[in-house]
Amino acid sequence: MKELMPITQSFTVNYQYQLLFTNGLFSLDNTLLRAILRQYKPAGEVKCFFVLDDKVLEFHPNLINAIKTYCNQSGDAIKYTHTLVVPGGEASKKDDAAVQQVLKGINDYAICRHSFVIAIGGGAVIDMVGYAAAIAHRSVKLIRVPTTVLAQNDAAVGVKNSINAFGKKNFLGTFALPYAIINDFQFLETLEQRDWISGVAEAVKVALIKDADFFQFIKNKAQNLAAREMESMSYVIHRCAELHMQHIALGGDPFESGSSRPLDFGHWAAHKLEQMTHYQLRHGEAVAIGMALDLTYAYLVELIDLQTLETILKVLQQIGFNLKVPVQTEVELSVLLKGIEEFREHLGGELTITLISEIGKKHDVHTIDYLVMKDAIRVLNQKVA
């Protein structure tokens, strides 16, 4: 038989999605959601299936009725099907139970590729619903309505969706873009203080690796942010999301095929600390500790000076973060350090840990000196005691 030549093909797909800002998305005089669906389908109604974080419902008990009323008043554009309430926080991602609920709803209400799943909740719920939407019918349309600071400036603005499995965070997941993201600042007003400040850690993260001027803004407004000043927070959310989305579009690796993930600065320890504390630590709280630890390591290996380290630690503490690394025994220390190898495994390829060489400038390293990292934990805990 004659040898057949291999066939090679390549193609480019243009991805586009939008991040929009509003107050009171489901107020009857707010036309934003109707406009988004009209943009997708200029004539006729669009079937929508809502998935709601139970923690959001706790603080907004009339939200389901508000959604129904809004849809009924927009009957020419929106066909309401159902609102499924799912557990909020990491409980929604701990296994595939919530995913199966969402998939059942997509099936029961005949949500197809020209229908919309609308996820309303914190970052974990947004992650989980996005994963379910991506695997149903090989991807149904998704609108994200993030309701926490962390979700609005980081978790919901990217292209990733995931749940946990095998004791590992985000082990199962997809790269799938939403049709749109809607940041409704009204949801932030009812956040607990821990959730209010938690998302600021992600803003500090992206500022430290990408934008020294943005870090200076956060430094100047640290006490305002802690005091829940909405004007400062809205800017922090907008700029953080903007930098995040620019990185996805312009960073050269939107689907993370390489080994470097600068937006995961501080995350090797954060992911492990979340797991070790059974998710009693909020993600942003763990990221703040993870950054503080890696910054201390960067100081010990002479990447940054003491003044830089202490400036950043002070800003994080002024915002309200407890930066002490919660390990007390050699066994716990050993478990935490295993997070470095688990991070490499999650990335694939060689180990790549993002540090900084100065504020606003990232510096990747491919090896970690475990003895120095142990010393970094000791030094950090002494500094923040």
SVG drawing of the C-alpha trace seen along z (x, -y; Angstrom):
<svg xmlns="http://www.w3.org/2000/svg" viewBox="-44 -57 64 59">
<polyline fill="none" stroke="black" stroke-width="0.4" points="0.0,0.0 1.3,-3.4 2.4,-5.5 -0.1,-8.3 1.1,-11.8 0.1,-13.3 -2.5,-16.0 -1.9,-19.2 -4.4,-21.9 -4.6,-25.0 -7.3,-27.6 -7.9,-30.7 -11.0,-31.4 -11.8,-34.9 -13.0,-35.0 -14.9,-38.0 -16.7,-38.6 -17.6,-41.6 -17.5,-42.7 -20.3,-45.1 -21.0,-47.1 -24.3,-48.1 -26.3,-48.5 -29.5,-46.6 -29.4,-44.2 -32.9,-42.9 -34.6,-46.3 -37.4,-46.7 -35.9,-49.9 -32.5,-48.3 -32.4,-47.3 -28.9,-45.8 -29.8,-42.1 -32.5,-42.6 -30.1,-44.5 -27.5,-41.7 -30.0,-39.1 -31.3,-41.3 -27.8,-41.7 -27.6,-37.9 -31.1,-37.5 -32.6,-40.7 -36.1,-39.2 -37.8,-36.6 -37.3,-35.4 -34.2,-33.7 -34.7,-30.8 -32.8,-31.4 -32.0,-29.0 -30.8,-30.7 -28.4,-29.1 -28.2,-31.0 -25.7,-30.8 -27.6,-30.0 -25.4,-32.5 -26.6,-35.3 -30.2,-34.2 -29.7,-34.4 -28.9,-38.1 -31.3,-38.8 -34.4,-36.7 -36.6,-38.3 -34.1,-37.7 -35.9,-34.8 -39.1,-36.7 -37.2,-39.7 -35.7,-37.6 -39.1,-36.1 -40.8,-39.5 -37.9,-41.0 -38.2,-38.2 -42.0,-38.4 -41.7,-42.2 -39.2,-41.3 -41.3,-38.6 -40.5,-39.6 -36.8,-39.0 -36.5,-36.5 -38.2,-33.2 -37.8,-32.3 -37.5,-28.6 -36.3,-28.1 -34.0,-29.3 -31.9,-26.5 -30.4,-27.2 -27.0,-25.6 -24.6,-25.6 -22.3,-28.6 -18.6,-28.6 -16.3,-25.7 -19.1,-23.3 -20.3,-23.8 -16.9,-22.6 -16.0,-19.9 -17.3,-17.1 -19.6,-16.9 -22.9,-16.8 -23.8,-20.5 -22.6,-20.0 -25.1,-17.1 -27.9,-19.4 -27.0,-22.0 -26.8,-19.4 -30.1,-18.0 -31.7,-21.4 -30.1,-22.1 -31.7,-18.8 -35.0,-19.2 -35.6,-22.7 -34.3,-21.9 -31.5,-24.4 -29.7,-24.2 -26.7,-26.0 -29.0,-29.0 -30.3,-29.2 -28.5,-30.8 -27.4,-29.6 -27.1,-32.6 -24.9,-32.0 -25.3,-34.3 -22.9,-33.9 -19.4,-33.9 -16.3,-32.6 -16.8,-29.0 -20.4,-28.9 -19.4,-30.7 -16.6,-28.2 -18.9,-25.2 -21.7,-26.4 -19.3,-27.4 -17.9,-23.9 -21.4,-22.4 -22.4,-24.7 -19.2,-23.9 -19.8,-20.2 -23.5,-20.2 -24.1,-19.9 -20.4,-20.6 -21.1,-24.1 -24.2,-26.1 -24.2,-29.9 -23.2,-31.3 -23.7,-34.7 -21.8,-35.2 -23.2,-37.5 -20.4,-37.5 -21.5,-38.7 -18.3,-39.0 -15.3,-41.3 -13.0,-38.3 -15.4,-37.0 -15.9,-40.4 -12.3,-41.3 -10.7,-37.9 -12.6,-34.6 -15.4,-35.4 -13.5,-37.5 -11.2,-34.7 -11.8,-31.8 -11.5,-29.0 -14.2,-26.8 -13.5,-24.0 -14.4,-21.8 -12.2,-20.0 -11.5,-16.3 -9.1,-13.7 -8.4,-16.1 -7.0,-18.7 -8.3,-22.2 -9.6,-22.7 -8.6,-19.3 -11.5,-19.0 -12.1,-22.0 -12.5,-23.6 -11.4,-26.6 -14.7,-28.1 -15.6,-31.8 -18.8,-33.3 -21.0,-35.3 -20.8,-38.2 -20.0,-39.0 -22.1,-41.5 -20.7,-43.1 -23.5,-44.4 -22.0,-46.5 -25.3,-46.3 -24.5,-42.7 -21.3,-43.8 -23.1,-45.9 -24.3,-42.9 -20.9,-41.0 -19.4,-40.0 -16.2,-42.0 -14.0,-38.9 -15.6,-38.6 -15.3,-42.3 -11.5,-42.4 -10.8,-38.9 -10.9,-39.9 -8.5,-42.8 -5.8,-40.2 -6.2,-39.4 -5.9,-43.1 -2.7,-43.4 -1.4,-40.3 -2.0,-41.6 -0.6,-45.1 2.6,-43.6 3.3,-41.6 2.0,-44.1 1.3,-47.7 3.3,-49.6 1.0,-52.6 -2.0,-50.4 -0.2,-49.1 0.4,-52.7 -3.3,-53.4 -4.1,-50.4 -1.4,-51.5 -2.9,-55.0 -6.5,-53.7 -5.8,-50.7 -7.7,-52.1 -10.6,-53.3 -10.9,-49.8 -10.9,-48.3 -13.7,-50.8 -15.8,-49.7 -15.6,-52.8 -17.4,-51.8 -15.7,-54.4 -12.3,-53.0 -13.5,-49.4 -15.2,-50.0 -11.9,-51.3 -9.9,-48.4 -12.4,-45.9 -12.4,-47.6 -8.6,-48.0 -7.9,-44.5 -10.4,-43.0 -8.9,-45.0 -5.4,-43.8 -6.6,-40.3 -8.4,-40.4 -5.5,-42.1 -3.2,-39.3 -5.6,-36.7 -5.8,-38.5 -2.2,-39.7 -0.1,-37.4 0.4,-34.9 -1.0,-31.8 -4.7,-32.3 -5.4,-28.6 -2.2,-28.0 -0.4,-25.5 2.9,-26.6 4.3,-26.2 4.1,-29.8 1.0,-31.3 1.9,-34.7 -1.7,-35.3 -1.2,-32.5 1.4,-34.5 1.1,-33.3 -1.2,-30.5 0.9,-27.4 0.7,-27.9 -2.8,-29.4 -4.3,-26.3 -2.6,-24.0 -3.6,-26.2 -7.3,-26.2 -7.2,-22.4 -5.3,-22.1 -7.8,-24.3 -10.8,-22.5 -11.6,-25.7 -12.1,-27.7 -9.7,-30.2 -11.3,-32.3 -9.4,-32.0 -8.4,-35.6 -7.2,-35.2 -5.1,-32.3 -3.7,-34.2 -2.7,-37.1 -0.7,-34.6 0.7,-32.9 1.9,-36.2 3.4,-37.2 5.2,-33.9 6.6,-34.1 7.6,-37.7 9.5,-36.8 11.2,-34.0 12.0,-36.6 13.6,-38.8 15.7,-35.9 17.1,-35.1 17.8,-38.8 15.3,-39.4 13.7,-42.3 14.9,-44.4 13.6,-44.6 11.8,-47.9 9.8,-46.5 8.8,-43.4 7.7,-45.4 5.8,-48.0 3.7,-45.2 3.1,-43.4 2.0,-46.6 -0.5,-47.3 -2.0,-43.8 -2.3,-44.2 -4.0,-47.6 -6.5,-46.1 -7.3,-43.6 -5.4,-40.4 -3.9,-38.0 -0.7,-37.0 0.5,-34.3 1.1,-31.0 -1.1,-28.5 1.4,-25.6 2.4,-24.5 4.1,-21.2 6.7,-19.6 4.0,-17.4 1.9,-20.4 5.0,-22.1 5.8,-19.0 2.2,-18.9 2.3,-22.6 5.6,-22.2 4.1,-19.4 1.9,-22.1 4.9,-23.1 5.1,-19.8 1.3,-19.7 1.4,-23.1 4.0,-21.9 1.8,-18.9 -1.2,-21.1 0.7,-23.4 2.5,-20.5 6.1,-20.7 8.7,-22.4 8.1,-24.1 7.4,-27.8 6.8,-29.9 6.2,-33.6 7.9,-36.0 8.7,-39.7 12.0,-41.5 10.4,-44.9 6.9,-46.2 5.2,-45.9 7.7,-43.4 7.3,-39.7 10.3,-37.2 9.8,-33.5 11.9,-30.9 12.1,-27.2 13.5,-25.8 12.6,-26.4 15.1,-26.0 13.0,-24.1 15.2,-25.1 15.0,-28.8 11.2,-28.4 11.0,-26.9 13.0,-29.8 10.6,-32.2 7.7,-30.8 9.6,-31.4 10.6,-34.9 7.1,-35.9 5.4,-34.6 7.8,-36.6 7.1,-39.7 3.3,-39.5 3.0,-38.1"/>
</svg>
